[in-house]
Amino acid sequence: MKIIAGLGNPGLKYENTRHNAGFMTMDKIARELGETWNQEKFSSQWIKTKVHGEDVVLLKPLTYMNESGIALRQCLDFYKAAPEDVLVLYDDVDLPVGKIRLRQKGSAGGHNGIKSVIQCIFTQEFDRIRIGVGKDPRIPMINWVLGKFRPAEKEDIEAATDLAAQAAIYAITHPYSDTMNHFNKK
């Protein structure tokens, strides 16, 4: 089983904001797999599907970013899954817009959504795809991550979320070390 969770904030107010890069990528994954977000469970919008015989759960937590781990914990408990079954997609201000980075473990790096995931699943050892949203030192961080992408960044964020979606789908049927080798080079 694979559980792929994209982090973000629910509601129209937050649509297409930097903090919702995870949600944007999840929408692309669902489209690529021919699925639609029409069910709620685990305090999330969720989809259960199969990819090449592998059970896959897609999650977009509705708990808001800072409590994302609650939804993931509910899903893990229900399916009796382990952290090694998890892939989390989220925004990263330390990467330029348009870049992605895959990792297998690490700290929260100041990201409150990842901090919540670590607290709720009791480990830092889970697969992740960081989606670059850049930063502007002249803009307070909260305003930056809750702000929309600039017109000049649209093409780059589209490319990054496309690539992140491809990487997540690839990871369903390949070891994550292979996925990292393949996608961290792009």
C-alpha positions in Angstrom: 0.0 0.0 0.0 1.1 3.6 -0.7 -0.3 6.6 0.9 0.4 9.9 -1.0 -0.5 13.1 0.9 -0.2 16.6 -0.5 -0.2 19.3 2.1 -2.1 22.6 1.9 -5.0 24.6 3.2 -8.6 23.9 2.2 -11.0 26.5 0.7 -11.1 28.9 -2.1 -9.2 31.6 -0.1 -6.1 29.4 -0.3 -6.4 28.0 -3.8 -3.2 28.4 -5.9 -1.2 29.9 -3.0 2.4 28.9 -2.4 1.4 26.9 0.7 -0.9 24.8 -1.5 1.8 23.5 -3.9 1.1 20.0 -2.4 -2.6 20.3 -3.2 -1.9 21.5 -6.7 0.3 18.4 -7.3 -2.3 16.1 -5.8 -4.8 17.4 -8.3 -2.4 16.6 -11.1 -1.8 13.1 -9.7 -5.6 12.4 -9.5 -6.1 13.6 -13.1 -3.2 11.5 -14.4 -4.7 8.4 -12.6 -8.2 9.2 -14.0 -9.6 9.9 -10.5 -11.7 12.8 -9.0 -11.8 14.2 -5.5 -15.4 13.4 -4.5 -15.1 11.7 -1.1 -14.1 12.7 2.4 -12.5 10.5 5.0 -9.6 10.8 7.5 -10.3 14.5 7.8 -9.3 14.7 4.1 -10.5 14.6 0.6 -9.4 11.2 -0.4 -9.2 8.7 -3.2 -8.5 5.0 -3.0 -7.3 3.4 -6.3 -5.0 0.8 -7.7 -1.9 1.4 -9.8 -0.4 -1.7 -11.4 -2.0 -3.9 -8.7 -0.8 -1.7 -5.8 -3.4 -0.1 -3.5 -2.9 3.6 -3.4 -4.6 6.2 -1.2 -4.4 9.9 -2.2 -5.0 12.5 0.6 -5.5 16.2 0.7 -5.9 16.9 4.4 -8.8 19.3 5.4 -7.2 20.0 8.8 -5.3 23.1 7.6 -1.5 23.0 7.1 -0.5 23.1 10.8 -2.5 20.0 11.7 -1.8 17.9 8.5 -0.4 15.1 10.6 -3.8 14.4 12.2 -5.3 13.3 8.8 -2.3 11.2 7.9 -2.4 9.5 11.3 -6.1 8.6 10.9 -5.3 7.1 7.5 -2.3 5.1 8.7 -4.3 3.7 11.7 -7.3 2.7 9.5 -5.1 0.8 7.0 -2.6 -0.4 9.6 0.1 1.1 7.4 3.6 2.2 8.4 5.5 5.5 7.8 7.5 3.7 5.1 4.2 3.5 3.1 3.9 7.3 3.1 4.9 9.9 0.6 4.3 13.6 1.5 4.3 16.4 -1.0 4.7 20.0 0.2 5.9 23.5 -0.5 9.5 24.5 0.3 10.6 28.2 0.5 14.3 27.1 0.5 14.0 25.9 -3.1 13.5 28.2 -6.0 10.1 28.2 -7.8 10.2 25.5 -10.4 12.6 23.1 -8.6 11.7 19.9 -6.7 13.8 17.8 -4.3 13.1 14.3 -3.2 14.2 13.0 0.2 13.7 9.9 2.3 13.9 11.5 5.8 14.8 14.7 7.6 13.7 17.4 10.0 10.7 19.7 9.4 13.0 22.4 8.4 10.7 25.0 9.9 7.7 23.7 7.9 4.7 23.5 10.2 2.8 20.9 8.1 5.8 18.6 8.2 6.3 19.3 11.9 2.7 18.1 12.4 3.3 15.0 10.3 6.4 14.1 12.3 4.6 14.6 15.6 1.6 12.5 14.5 3.4 9.6 12.9 6.3 9.6 15.4 9.2 9.6 13.0 11.1 11.8 10.5 11.7 8.8 8.3 9.1 9.0 5.5 9.5 9.8 1.8 8.9 13.4 0.7 8.8 15.6 -2.4 9.6 19.2 -1.7 8.2 21.7 -4.3 10.1 25.0 -4.5 8.0 28.1 -3.9 11.0 30.5 -3.4 11.0 33.3 -0.9 11.3 37.1 -0.8 13.1 38.5 2.3 11.1 41.7 2.0 7.8 39.9 2.6 6.9 38.4 5.9 7.0 34.6 5.6 3.3 34.0 6.5 2.2 36.5 3.8 4.6 34.9 1.3 3.4 31.3 1.7 -0.3 32.4 1.8 0.2 34.6 -1.2 -0.4 33.6 -4.8 2.3 33.0 -7.4 3.4 35.9 -9.4 2.5 35.9 -13.1 6.2 35.4 -14.0 6.3 32.2 -11.8 3.2 30.5 -13.3 5.2 28.5 -15.9 7.8 27.4 -13.4 5.3 26.2 -10.7 3.3 24.4 -13.4 6.5 22.6 -14.5 7.5 21.8 -10.9 4.0 20.4 -9.9 4.0 18.4 -13.2 7.4 16.9 -12.3 6.4 16.2 -8.7 3.3 14.4 -9.9 5.3 12.3 -12.3 7.8 11.5 -9.5 5.0 10.5 -7.0 3.3 8.2 -9.6 6.7 6.7 -10.5 7.3 6.0 -6.8 4.2 3.8 -6.5 5.9 1.1 -8.5 9.6 1.8 -8.0 11.9 1.9 -4.9 12.1 5.4 -3.6 15.9 5.4 -3.9 15.4 4.8 -7.7 12.8 7.5 -7.8 15.2 9.9 -6.1 18.0 9.0 -8.5 15.7 9.5 -11.5 14.0 12.8 -10.5 16.6 14.6 -8.4 18.7 14.9 -11.6 16.0 16.7 -13.6 
